[in-house]
Structures are given as C-alpha cells and as structure tokens.
Amino acid sequence: MRALRLLEWKSDPVLVEIDDPVPGPGQVVVRIGGAGACHSDLHLMREFEAGLLPWGPPFTLGHENAGWVHALGSGVTGLDVGQPVAVYGPWGCGTCAHCLLGMENYCECPDLVSVPGGGGGLGLDGGMADLMLVPAARQLVPLPDGLEPVTAAPLTDAGLTPYHAVRRSWPKLPPGSTAVVIGVGGLGHLAVQILRATTAAQVLAVDTRAEARELALAAGADLVVAPDDDAVATLRAATGGRGADVVLDFVGAEATIALGAAVSRFLGDVTLVGIAGGTFPFNFFSLPYEVSLQSTYWGSRPELVEVLDLAARGHLRPTVTTVPLEEAVEAYHRMEAGSALGRQVVVPADAG
C-alpha cells in the first residue's frame, strides 16, 4: 500500500510503498477515508530533533483519521467489517486511572506504551495511507448516521482538542460572559462553532489574516480583530471593560500569550493550546487576580463521542479541502505558507 512517511526529523515526508498491515489479537485495520493535515506535523518536519521526544522516525504521518473497518484481529467484538469509524488519536496504556476513564491523552504509565504521549501518526504509523493499523478496538468510535469519514477525520483532533478546552471552562461561560479565540485556523474555526453550540458566551476572534477573520465570522464570531496595536483596547471594550472570561490561544507564540493575558478578566481562564513555543513571565502582577493559565493536550474518548454527535446534528461544520494522497506534501507547504483555510484532509484515491 501507499504511505506518506516521515523518514527523519527536519525533512519533508515521502510517499512510499509498504506492506499492508495485518491485525494481531485485539487489533483492527481501518481503510482510510480521510486523514487531516495538522500544523503539529509541521513541527515534526521542521523543528523536532533526536532526543526531544521518546520516539522518532520513521513512521507514517496522519493523526486525524477516519474510515471503514477493513479487517479484525482475533478477539475483537462490537465492530463489523465495512463499519464507518473515527480513530481516537492518543494511545495510552489502557489500564491506568486516566485511561480507564477514556482519557488516554493523559496516560500516567508511559513505560507501558511504545510512544508515550503519541499514537498513530505520532511515533507509530498513522492514517496518511491506504490502510492503518489500530492497536486496540477501544481506540475506534463508530460514526453516527450521516457523518462521513472525510468530515469526521479532522474532528478527531481539530474538533476534539478545542472541544476539551472549551468544555473544561463551561462554568465560566454563562450568559453575559465572553470568550476570545486567538488563531482561527483548523482548530480555531471549530472552537468558534463549539462555543456557539455549547455556551451562551459572546465570541471574539483574533487572527492576522483577513480571510481567517472572515472564516471566524462565518463560523459565528460576534467580532473579529486583527492583532494590531489597538487589539487589546478593542477586545476589552467589547467586554464592557471587564475583560474575557475565557481566552483560548490556538497559536501559543509569545505575542499571543501576552495578548490573552492582557485581555483576561478576574477569575478567568487563559488556555494555551497552540505549540508555537512562546513563554510568559508569571508573577503576582502579571495576570488579573485568580486568572488560571493552563495548557491542554487533545481530549478524551467520551468527548470525541460528543464532538461527533454535535457534527452529525449539524452543529459543527469543519471547513474541509480534500487533497489526494499524492499531493499531501503540497498540502503541508500551503499550510506552512499560511494559505490554507480550515482543514486540509488527505483522501486516498480508493477511499469511498
């Protein structure tokens, strides 16, 4: 089969032929219908190097995946060949307290997994291929009626990650509250929709690109702002001067973290999702009182079920551009140039 593989750090992936995967006991092979191209993959290609992570190349890219059950290993029950499924991306030990709750993104036994903090497309072979081996049936979620794999694929990260970040702050988002979304890319445009679908908050969005700000408005934002010298004043004015109850930073650069801190409100949340590597000088006076500054990583399997349900009922509509597997490298180049809106989804030629 064909697979887009990262062969070494700081390089472009290459499309190669490899053997079809064969499921062992408890394992499942999925025929891929869509694999999202994520900005995190660019960090793997451009910035990561040997020793930074406990795993490394070579592996097949693609950690946002959905398709159809292709083959079942012995002992697998509850799934049928041909059934449409989404792949839950973070793969933990399956037995620690967090994993038993479906929170494999926060697995506490890294010594029991081959790629701590990773999964398919992140250390192990992912879904930018015709077929994908999933190590355990629990890491598959059946798709609700009416939701196609090409739409579901980006929701497994670009939908799940902002959903988790928003969900943890639900108590701070009643009527009269404000949420600020910084960075309206693959995750950010879905964050706007999630806030609209699950909270009563006013939604403000920030992005450097005019077309991304237009996407935010189409997704339901009440106000869009460029991160210029007037951004802080404009955002605070939109909150009546009080500041934002929740800030979601999908960039994570020094400037965006500082912007989030500057527009936050007493008792608010500033949640860092983006991995651009920015830092923030924390001291008694650097944030309004009782503002919580935290990071998040992905989301839980039960939350993925909720995300897929929202999408199946029309509350989440990812902006998707499909790309043939043969053009996946060019998709990453477009992302790197900042010319890709929403999510690019790589689709093998034989999908469907």
C-alpha positions in Angstrom: 0.0 0.0 0.0 1.0 3.7 -0.3 2.0 5.6 2.8 3.3 9.2 3.5 6.2 8.6 5.8 8.5 10.9 7.8 11.8 9.2 7.4 13.9 11.6 9.6 13.5 14.8 11.6 13.6 18.2 9.8 12.6 16.8 6.4 9.6 16.6 4.1 7.7 13.3 4.2 7.9 11.0 1.2 5.2 8.8 -0.4 6.4 5.2 -0.5 5.1 1.6 -0.9 5.0 -0.5 2.3 3.4 -3.8 3.2 -0.3 -3.9 4.1 -0.8 -4.1 7.9 -2.2 -7.4 9.3 -4.2 -7.2 12.6 -3.0 -9.2 15.5 -5.1 -10.2 18.5 -7.3 -7.3 19.6 -6.2 -5.1 16.7 -8.1 -3.5 13.8 -7.1 -2.4 10.3 -9.0 0.7 9.1 -9.4 1.6 5.4 -8.7 5.3 5.5 -11.4 7.7 4.2 -9.7 10.8 5.4 -6.6 12.0 7.3 -6.3 15.6 8.4 -3.2 17.6 7.8 -2.3 19.2 11.1 0.0 22.1 11.9 1.6 19.9 14.6 3.0 17.8 11.7 4.9 20.8 10.5 6.6 21.0 13.9 7.7 17.3 13.4 9.1 18.2 10.0 10.8 21.4 10.8 11.6 21.8 14.5 11.8 18.5 16.3 15.1 16.6 16.5 16.5 13.4 18.0 16.2 13.3 21.8 13.4 15.8 22.1 10.8 13.0 22.3 11.0 9.4 23.5 10.1 8.3 19.9 11.0 9.3 16.4 11.0 8.5 12.7 10.4 6.6 10.6 6.6 6.5 10.8 3.6 7.3 8.6 2.0 10.7 9.3 -1.6 11.4 9.9 -3.1 11.6 13.5 -6.6 12.7 12.5 -8.2 9.7 10.9 -11.5 8.1 10.0 -12.6 5.4 7.6 -14.1 2.0 7.5 -13.2 -1.2 9.4 -11.2 -3.3 6.9 -10.0 -6.3 9.0 -10.5 -7.5 12.6 -7.9 -9.3 14.7 -8.9 -12.3 16.8 -10.9 -11.4 19.9 -12.3 -8.1 18.6 -16.1 -7.7 19.2 -18.5 -4.9 18.7 -17.2 -3.9 15.2 -18.1 -5.1 11.7 -16.1 -5.0 8.5 -17.2 -2.0 6.5 -18.4 -0.1 9.5 -17.5 3.6 9.4 -15.3 4.7 12.4 -13.2 7.5 13.7 -9.8 6.8 15.3 -9.3 8.2 18.8 -5.8 9.6 18.4 -3.8 9.4 21.7 -2.9 5.9 22.5 -2.2 5.1 26.2 -1.8 2.0 28.3 -5.5 1.3 28.6 -5.2 0.4 32.3 -4.2 3.4 34.4 -6.8 5.5 36.2 -7.0 8.1 33.4 -7.1 5.6 30.5 -9.9 3.7 32.2 -11.9 7.0 32.1 -11.2 7.3 28.3 -8.5 9.9 28.9 -5.6 8.2 27.1 -4.3 11.7 26.3 -3.2 11.9 29.9 -2.0 8.3 30.4 0.1 8.0 33.5 2.0 4.9 32.6 4.3 5.9 29.7 6.5 2.9 30.4 3.7 0.6 29.2 3.3 2.2 25.8 5.7 2.3 22.9 5.2 6.0 22.1 4.4 8.0 25.3 2.2 10.9 24.6 1.8 9.8 20.9 -0.1 7.4 18.8 -0.8 6.8 15.1 0.9 9.5 13.1 2.9 10.5 16.2 5.6 7.9 16.5 3.5 5.0 15.2 2.1 4.6 11.7 -0.8 6.9 11.1 -3.5 7.4 8.5 -1.9 9.1 5.5 -2.0 5.7 3.8 -4.5 3.4 2.2 -4.7 1.3 5.4 -4.0 2.0 9.1 -3.3 -0.5 11.9 -5.1 0.5 15.2 -3.7 -1.4 18.2 -6.9 -1.7 20.2 -10.6 -1.7 19.3 -11.3 0.8 22.2 -9.5 3.4 20.1 -12.2 3.4 17.5 -15.5 5.3 17.7 -18.4 4.3 15.4 -19.6 7.2 13.3 -23.1 8.5 13.9 -25.5 8.1 11.0 -25.0 10.8 8.3 -21.4 11.6 9.2 -18.9 10.7 6.5 -15.2 9.8 7.3 -13.8 12.7 5.3 -15.7 15.1 7.6 -15.1 13.1 10.8 -11.4 12.8 10.3 -10.4 16.4 11.3 -12.9 16.3 14.2 -10.7 13.7 16.0 -8.1 16.5 16.7 -9.2 19.8 15.2 -12.6 19.3 16.8 -11.8 17.3 19.9 -8.9 19.5 21.1 -10.8 22.8 21.2 -13.9 21.0 22.5 -11.9 19.7 25.5 -10.5 23.2 26.0 -14.0 24.8 25.9 -15.7 22.1 27.9 -13.3 22.4 30.9 -14.3 26.1 31.1 -18.1 25.7 30.7 -18.8 27.0 34.2 -17.2 30.3 33.3 -19.2 30.8 30.1 -22.8 31.6 31.2 -24.9 34.3 29.5 -23.1 37.7 29.7 -19.7 36.1 29.5 -17.0 36.5 26.8 -14.7 34.0 25.1 -11.7 35.1 23.0 -10.3 32.7 20.3 -6.8 33.6 19.2 -5.9 31.9 15.9 -8.7 31.0 13.5 -7.1 28.0 11.7 -8.0 24.4 11.6 -8.8 24.3 15.4 -9.8 27.9 15.9 -12.6 28.0 13.4 -14.1 24.9 15.1 -13.6 26.5 18.5 -15.8 29.3 17.5 -18.5 26.9 16.4 -18.1 24.8 19.6 -18.6 28.0 21.7 -21.6 28.9 19.7 -23.1 25.4 20.1 -22.4 24.7 23.7 -22.3 28.1 25.6 -24.1 31.4 25.7 -20.9 33.4 25.6 -20.1 36.3 23.3 -17.4 35.1 21.0 -14.5 37.3 19.9 -11.8 36.1 17.4 -8.3 37.3 16.6 -6.2 36.4 13.6 -3.6 38.1 11.4 -5.2 37.0 8.2 -8.2 38.8 6.8 -9.6 35.6 5.2 -9.3 33.8 8.6 -11.2 36.6 10.3 -13.9 36.2 7.6 -14.0 32.5 8.4 -14.5 33.3 12.0 -17.5 35.5 11.2 -18.9 32.7 9.1 -18.4 30.3 12.0 -20.4 32.6 14.3 -18.0 35.0 15.9 -19.6 38.2 17.2 -16.5 40.3 16.5 -13.2 39.7 14.7 -10.0 41.7 15.4 -6.5 41.9 13.9 -3.7 41.6 16.5 -2.6 45.2 15.9 -1.7 47.9 18.5 -5.4 48.5 19.2 -6.4 44.9 19.7 -6.3 44.9 23.5 -8.4 48.1 23.7 -10.9 46.8 21.1 -11.3 43.4 22.8 -11.7 44.9 26.3 -14.2 47.5 25.0 -16.3 44.6 23.6 -16.5 43.2 27.1 -17.6 46.4 28.7 -14.0 46.9 30.0 -14.2 43.8 32.2 -12.1 41.5 30.1 -12.6 38.0 28.7 -13.8 35.2 31.0 -12.1 32.6 28.8 -9.2 33.0 26.3 -8.3 30.1 24.0 -4.9 30.5 22.4 -4.5 28.2 19.4 -1.1 29.8 18.4 1.0 29.7 21.5 3.5 32.3 20.5 4.9 34.8 22.9 2.8 37.6 21.5 -0.4 35.7 21.6 0.0 34.5 25.2 0.7 38.1 26.2 -2.4 39.2 24.3 -4.5 36.6 26.1 -3.2 37.7 29.5 -3.8 41.4 28.7 -7.5 40.8 27.8 -8.4 38.3 30.6 -10.8 39.1 33.4 -10.5 38.4 37.2 -11.2 34.7 37.8 -10.9 33.9 34.1 -9.2 31.1 32.2 -6.3 31.5 29.7 -5.9 28.2 28.0 -2.8 27.5 25.8 -3.5 25.0 23.0 -1.0 26.1 20.3 2.5 24.8 20.4 4.5 27.7 18.9 6.7 27.7 21.9 6.1 31.1 23.5 6.6 31.7 27.1 5.0 34.1 29.7 6.7 35.8 32.7 4.5 34.7 35.6 4.4 36.7 38.9 1.9 38.2 41.3 1.3 41.2 39.0 1.4 39.6 35.5 -2.2 38.4 35.4 -5.5 39.7 36.9 -6.3 38.1 40.2 -7.2 34.4 40.1 -6.8 34.0 36.4 -5.8 30.4 35.7 -3.2 29.9 33.0 -3.1 26.3 31.7 -2.2 24.0 28.8 -4.3 21.2 27.4 -3.5 18.2 25.2 -6.1 16.7 22.9 -9.2 15.3 24.6 -10.9 12.2 25.9 -12.6 9.4 24.0 -16.0 10.3 25.6 -15.5 13.8 24.5 -14.9 12.6 20.9 -18.2 10.8 21.0 -19.8 14.2 21.9 -18.0 16.0 19.2 -19.1 13.5 16.5 -22.7 13.8 17.8 -22.6 17.6 17.5 -21.3 17.3 14.0 -23.8 14.7 12.9 -26.6 17.0 14.1 -25.2 19.9 12.1 -23.7 22.0 15.0 -20.1 21.6 13.8 -19.2 22.0 10.2 -15.4 21.9 9.6 -14.2 23.8 6.6 -12.6 21.0 4.6 -10.5 20.9 1.5 -9.8 17.4 0.2 -6.4 16.6 -1.1 -5.3 13.4 -2.9 -2.7 11.3 -1.1 -0.2 12.1 -3.9 -0.5 15.8 -3.2 -0.2 15.6 0.6 3.3 17.2 0.8 2.0 20.2 -1.2 -0.8 20.5 1.4 1.7 20.9 4.1 3.6 23.5 2.0 0.3 25.5 1.7 -0.2 25.3 5.4 3.4 26.5 6.0 2.8 29.4 3.7 -0.4 30.4 5.6 -2.6 29.9 2.5 -4.7 27.0 3.8 -8.0 27.8 5.5 -9.9 25.4 7.7 -8.6 21.9 7.5 -7.0 20.0 4.5 -8.0 16.4 4.5 -5.9 13.8 2.7 -8.0 11.3 0.9 -6.6 8.1 -0.6 -7.7 7.5 -4.3 -9.6 4.4 -3.4 -11.5 5.9 -0.4 -15.3 5.7 -0.5 
